[in-house]
Amino acid sequence: MLFAVETWPFTVASGLLLLIAIIECLAMVVGASLSQSLQQMFPEGGEVAGPFDKVLDWLSVGRVPLLVLVILFLACFALAGFALNLIVHSLLGFWAPTLIAAIVAFVVTLPMVRLLGAGVARLIPQDETYAVSFESLVGRVATIVTGTARPGFPAQAKVANEHGQMLYVMVEPEAEGMTFQSGERVLLTKQLAGNRFAGAVNPWPDLI
């Protein structure tokens, strides 16, 4: 079924899921983030604008990371399409016509993404909470979790805010020639933009 001519849209969707996973892994190695790059396509604060703003808002765009919604859409679209073809093939003995299957799968996918996206949105604190937390992270010690941080090439790190909430930020060394390795604890010295910080070698390695 994966290689049938009639099911190519759903095979492509499955391939894109795999491609996204590979790109995200490679991006994390070099200290980048595909999710953050996609999120920059929409304004902060959870608001979207344009002729399709109501549709995008209905799909939780702006309240859920865009990469998560893309993954949900591709996964639901592929599953709906393959399930439809399995049913048609078992009942009639042939695969469903590509165009009809794609339209039906698309219609089924939208409410599925809406439902799953709304569930994910309830698990993510509001942007205002993140903004306040990020501003208060300067002076705290973060742990590099992925990649190697170099000046101009931040790596992902985790740090707890004043409420004990674990946040993930991007950290790069504040001095030229300095690098931070995965697992290294660094002092956040300056907020550069959003969740991106400059860091220095932790002067208190025994302080949690």
Buried (B, 14 or more C-beta within 10 A) or exposed (E): EEEBEBBBBBBEBBEBBEEBEEEBEEBBEEBBBBBBEBBEEBEEEBBBEEEEEEEBBBBBBBBBBBBBBBBBBBBBBBBBBBEBBBEBBEEEEEBBEBEEBBEBBBEBBBEBBBEBBBEBBEEBEEBEBBEEBBEEBEEBBBBBBBBBBBBEBBBBBBBBBEEEEEBEBBBBBBEEEBBBEBEBBBBBBEBEEBBBBBBBBBEEEEEE
